[in-house]
């Protein structure tokens, strides 16, 4: 494991120290994950297909919660919900 220290600029930019970016080509997309007090950065090109699917599911779930909080959700009883799910 390597450890380095960097700083965030007033524009929110963070420089990855040279010794840490040796294997990151210019233009590489990076995935940033915040988990409590941790920030994890991963190369997007190295994501496992399942992780990518999980991230997409998490985004859709977050968007759905926002719609519900804005009062744009659909309410239905449990039996009606199950019937709709069977049709999928």
C-alpha positions in Angstrom: 0.0 0.0 0.0 1.2 3.5 -0.9 0.2 6.6 1.0 0.6 10.2 -0.1 -0.8 13.6 0.9 -2.4 16.1 -1.4 -4.7 19.1 -1.1 -8.0 20.2 -2.6 -8.0 23.6 -4.4 -10.7 26.2 -4.0 -12.2 24.9 -7.2 -12.5 21.4 -5.8 -9.5 20.0 -7.8 -7.2 17.4 -6.3 -3.8 16.5 -7.7 -2.9 12.9 -7.6 0.7 12.7 -6.6 3.1 11.7 -9.4 4.1 8.4 -7.7 0.4 7.4 -7.5 -0.5 8.2 -11.1 2.2 6.3 -12.9 -0.2 3.7 -14.1 -3.1 6.1 -14.8 -3.1 7.2 -18.5 -4.2 10.7 -19.4 -7.9 10.8 -20.0 -8.6 7.7 -17.8 -12.0 8.0 -16.2 -11.9 7.6 -12.4 -14.7 6.4 -10.1 -14.9 8.3 -6.8 -16.8 6.6 -4.0 -17.5 8.3 -0.7 -18.2 6.1 2.3 -18.5 8.0 5.5 -15.1 9.5 6.1 -13.4 7.6 3.3 -13.0 8.6 -0.3 -12.0 5.8 -2.7 -10.8 6.3 -6.2 -10.7 3.5 -8.8 -9.9 3.4 -12.5 -13.3 3.1 -14.3 -11.6 0.8 -17.0 -10.9 -1.8 -14.3 -14.4 -2.0 -12.9 -16.0 -5.4 -12.8 -19.2 -5.6 -14.8 -21.1 -6.4 -11.6 -19.8 -3.4 -9.9 -20.8 -1.2 -12.8 -24.3 -2.7 -12.7 -24.5 -2.1 -8.9 -23.5 1.5 -9.4 -26.1 2.0 -12.1 -28.7 0.4 -9.8 -27.7 2.8 -6.9 -28.0 5.8 -9.2 -31.5 4.8 -10.3 -32.5 4.1 -6.7 -31.2 7.5 -5.6 -33.2 9.2 -8.5 -36.3 7.3 -7.5 -36.0 8.4 -3.9 -35.6 12.0 -5.0 -38.8 11.7 -7.1 -40.7 10.2 -4.1 -39.4 13.1 -1.9 -40.7 15.6 -4.4 -44.1 14.0 -4.3 -43.8 12.4 -7.7 -44.1 8.8 -6.5 -46.9 6.4 -7.2 -48.8 4.9 -4.2 -50.4 1.5 -4.4 -51.3 -1.3 -2.0 -49.2 -4.4 -1.7 -51.4 -6.7 -3.8 -51.6 -4.3 -6.7 -47.8 -3.9 -6.5 -47.3 -7.7 -6.7 -49.7 -7.9 -9.7 -47.7 -5.3 -11.5 -44.4 -7.0 -10.7 -45.7 -10.3 -12.1 -46.4 -8.6 -15.5 -42.7 -7.5 -15.7 
